[in-house]
Amino acid sequence: MKFRYAMVCSSNQNRSMEAHSLLKKQGFDVASYGTGAHVKLPGPSLREPNVYDFGTPYKHMFEDLRRKDPELYKRNGILPMLKRNSSVKLAPQRWQENAADGSFDVVFAFEEKVFDMVVEDLHSRDHALMKTVLVINLEVKDNHEEAAIGARLTLDLCQEVCVCYALY
């Protein structure tokens, strides 16, 4: 049996997309989402984030930030991240609006707040359409280095899920 996986962080930018990219390269059936109200990316200061709506194409964000301050956003890794993201999918998607994408077998959240929102949302969905889903929280700091480590750990866990199912 081939499982469907979902990767979920707050803005569907760094942690979920790093894992989505890696799992996709390994042939997994994977999608990714964010749970926030908006997509937030670091700005010139903590008080000035760049805010976008879910569904805004990654390429649009890339061009917008490249116009604003190419050196800053290259140096802090945002432009390379957006370039990677646009090679994986068109735009960030919101978890709470994903019902049309079908059900998942395993959902990874990358922080406790996101995990709580995923579980709350699953409980609010139509139970007639429900099937069992494993929701795992893997606490990962929201920076590029930790996202890469978290993605590798996620891949390891997904491979173990497949091995366990094969033994069962």
N, C-alpha and C positions, 0 to 999 in steps of 0.2 A: 504494500500500500504506500502511495506517495502522499505525504502530509502537506497541508497548506500552512504556511507560517506568516505571521504578521509581526513587524517590528514597529514599536511605538515609543516615541519620545514627545517632548512638548511641541516642537515646531516642525517636525519632519525635515530636519536639516542635517544635523551632525550625527548623533548616535544612531538613530533609526536608519539613516541613509548609509552610514558606513557599514552597518550590518547587512542591510538590503543589498548593497553592492557586492559584498563578499559572498553572501549566500547565493545570489544570482549567478555569479561567476562559477560557483561550485555546482550549479544545476538544480538548486532548490526552487520550489514553487513558493515565492515570497512576495509580499507586498509591504508597504510601510506607510505610517500615518503619524500625525501629531494630535495632541489633545487640547492644545491651547485655544484661546479665542481668536488669536491672530498668530502669524508667523513673525517671530522676532529674531533679528540678527544684531550682533554688536555694532554700535555706531562709534562716533568719535569719542564719546564718553559714556559712562554707565547710565547717565540721565538722558541720553539721546540715542536710543536704539533705532534701528531701521525696522519699521513695522509694515508688513504686507498682509493681504488677505490670503487665506488658503485658496489654492487654485491659480495663484499668480505664477506663471512659468518661471522656472529657475533661470532661464536665459534672460528674462526681463530683469530679474533681481541682479544678475551678473552685470548687465549693461548699466543699470541704474547706479550700482556701487562703483563701477569702473569710471563712470562720469563724475561721481562725487569726489572720490579720492583713491585713485588706483594704487598708489604706494601703500597707504594704510591698509586697504583691504587685501592686498597681496601679502603684505608683511604679517597680518594676523591670520592668514590662511582662509579667509572667507571666499575670495575669488576662486582659488583652486577647489574648495569644497563645492561651490555652486557649479563649477565646471563638471566635477564628478557627478553631482546630483543630476545634472541635465543629461548625462550619458546613461543614467539608470531609468529615469522617467521624466515626464513633462513638467510636473508641478507638485508641490506639497499637497497632501490630502489630509482631511480631518477625520479622525477615528469615528467620531460621533455621527458622521455622515456617510459611513462606508457600507451600510447594510446591503446595498445593491451589489456589492462586490462578492457576496456569498459568505459562507462561514469559514472559519479557520480552525485548524486542529490544535495549533500551538501559537500563543501570543507572547511575545517578549516585550516587557516594559523596561525602561532604563532608569527609572527613579520611582520612589514610593508614591509620590503624588500622582504620577502618570498611571501606575498600577491601580491605585484606588479609583481613578476616573474610568479606566477600562472596565474594571469589575462592576462599578456602578452602572455604566452604560449597558453592559451585557445583561445585568439584572432587569433593566428597564425594557429590553427588547421583547418582541412577541415570542412567548415560550413555545408556541406551536411549531415554530421554525427552528427551535434550539436543538443543538446537539452538544455533546460534551466537548469542552475546550480546556486545555491546560494553559493557565496564565502564569507566567514566571516573571518575577521582578529581579533584574540584574542591576544592582546599583552601580551606575557609571557616571563619573563626573563629566560635565559638558565641556570638554576640551578635545582637541584633535588627537592628542596622544592617548588619552583614556578611551576615546571612542574606538580607536584602532584595536586596543587591547580588548575592549568589550565585544567588538565584532568577532575577534578570534575565539573568545570564550563562548560566544553565542553559537558560532559554527561548530565548536566541539560539542556543545550540548545538543544541537540539532542532529549531529552525526550519532551521538549516543542514543537519542530517541529512536532513530532508525534501527540501530543495532538491537535495542531492547524490543522493539516491535517485531523484528525478524525472529528473535528468540522465542517470543510469545506465540 
